[in-house]
């Protein structure tokens, strides 16, 4: 398969290595002495041939991949390191860098790197139509490198006349297609990452179909916004949407704070009520069982049960009464005394009923 040799710098007249060598030897002979013997051509030709053959030695840098052309036809490729080719004009070596990350700008151009950097907008490339028929101003960059597979380097050098310009036009076409699938809100907010990924995949497929020999590293959106004519109005709309989202989030946050507390209090009240109910039921059940047991004991032994109840009642009452215990002798000798002033005590005032609102 033959390839057309790319346009490039050609050898200028006067760069023939044999003619240059003959001129050098002639100047050398003139300096040594013009009256000396002339140098034999049979000596010059082997020396010139030797230096001519040395011009075929070339070195491929680690970041390069060499393509050897013989009369404009590709004959082989070479990896980094020293190599040899037939001297000019038989063979020529092209050594493009295959590891260098190159960059193409779409929608803008860098005028000065700065700092501060200066840019020039290209509206013909930046203005694109979204899926909901709105216009968006989109600027992005494409980072790429030469493919290092079997045909990547040769495709980059020979298959397309201007691969960088082809890449820019293909990138613009791919981005317009991807933006046409999305609405403007998605392109301006959370859909940027998806747009970058889809555009990179579509651009790579286009370049592979064209066999440009380029591997896309990344597609990065730089600036996405509305056209300059409606920029102020669009900012007001975005501000209103942000306020709406903020108020909704604040309301949801308040609801998420109050609702769990209310549910917790309700669960607490329910648990307390259930606990109170369970305690009252158990107390009532126990009292009923005690009464039944007491009735059964009274039915079986009335006198004993009556005496036991009397003693238990007196045991409960007597500790609260002021009493003096006298034996039989002392009881006969002591004059009975009834302290009426202590027996008649003033009645305590009954507590006033609480208002209904405080219960």
WOCORUR-V206446 format. One line per field, one symbol per residue. ss: DSSP state (H for helix, E for strand, C for the rest). phi: phi as a letter, one per 20 degrees, with the letter a starting at -180 (. if undefined). burial: # if it has 24 or more other C-alpha atoms within 12 Angstrom, else .. A space follows every 10 residues. Layout:
ss = ???
phi = ???
burial = ???
//
This chain:
ss = CCCCCCCCCC CCCCCCHHHH HHHHHHHHHH HHCCCCCCCC HHHHHHHHHH HHHHCCEEEE CCCEEEEEEE CCEEEEEECC EEEECCCCCC EEEEEEECCC CEEEEECEEE EECCCCCEEE ECHHHHEEEC CCCCEEEEEE EEEEEECCCC CHHHHHHHHC CCHHHHHHHH HHHHHHHHHC CCCHHHHHCC CHHHHHHHHH HHHHHHHHHH CCCEEEEEEE EEEEEECHHH HHHHHHHHHH HHHHHHHHHH HHHHHHHHHH HHHHHHHHHH HHHHHHHHHH HHHHHHHHHH HHHHHHHHHH CHHHHHHHHH HHHHHHHHCC CCCCCCCHHH HHHCCCCCCH HHHCCCCCCC CCCCCHHHC
phi = .dcefffafd fffndfffff ffffffffff ffrfefffff ffefffffff fffffefbce ffedcecedd lndfdacceg pfbccffgef ccddcffddf eeccdcnace ebfmfffccc ecffeefcde femdecdccb ccdbbffdff dfffffecfc fcffffffff ffffffffff edeffffece efffffffff fffffffffe lemcdfeadc febcaffffd ffffffffff ffffffffff ffffffeegf ffffffffff ffffffffff ffffffffff fffffffffe bfffffffff fffffeegge dfccdcffff ffeeffcdff fefedfffff fffffffef
burial = ....#..... ......##.. ##........ .......... ...#...#.. .#..##.#.# ...####### .#.#.####. ...##.##.. ########.. ..#######. .......... ....###### ...####### ########.. .######### ..##.##### ########## ########.. .#..###### ####.##... ########## #.#####... .......... .......... .......... .......... .......... .......... .......... .......... .......... .......... .......... .......... .........
//
